[in-house]
Amino acid sequence: MLQKWPMYAYIPVRDLKRAREFYEQKLGFKPEQETGGGVVYEFAGGTGCFMHPTSNAGTSKASQAFWQVGDVEKEVAELKAKGVKFEEYDMPGLKTVNGIATAGGAKSAWFKDVDGNILALVQNA
């Protein structure tokens, strides 16, 4: 039923102006439109997200969204050069080295935005 339709992520933020600076300057997002008090961004394959202000921003302990990329190392290096800090994890079944974990047939890297939302990059093997 729903799998035939595109799915979009919500990115909750406390301060829309501050968040836009992070996403647009550090991650290179280009806004598609401003609507409903937030901003819509579109990505490859008909996907996208809606960034909206809310006091609940950054309260999730799980990843908000991920990008499926062709080369995690390249993307991580480019984002680090723009000042994005990647998370380091060392727990049973998951250990990052220079911000990148290899497990379950994929390479993954996680970072937080200015509100503490966890975002990820994933490269399938």
C-alpha positions, 0 to 999 in steps of 0.5 A: 500500500504505502510502499509505492509512495515516496517517504519524507523525513521530518527534521525537527529544529529549535531555531530554523535560521540557525539550523538552515545555516548548518544544513545549507552551508555545511551540508550543502542543502538547497531549499526547494520551498518554504511552507508551513513555517518550515523548509522543504528540501528535495533529494535524489530518487524523489526523496526529501525532508521537511525541516520545521521548528519545534521545542521537541528538536533533538530529543530522539536518541535514534537517527532521524534520517540517513543518506544512502551514499556511494562512498562513505569515506569520501562523504565523511572527509568532505563533511569533516572539511566543512566542520561536521563532527562525526560520532565515535561509538564503541559498543558490542557489535558496533565500533567506529574508526575515524567516525565510520563503522563497518558491520552487517554488510554496510559502512555507516557514519553518524553525526549530529546537527546543531539541535542534536538530531542524529543523522547518518550516512550509509554505504551498502557493500 
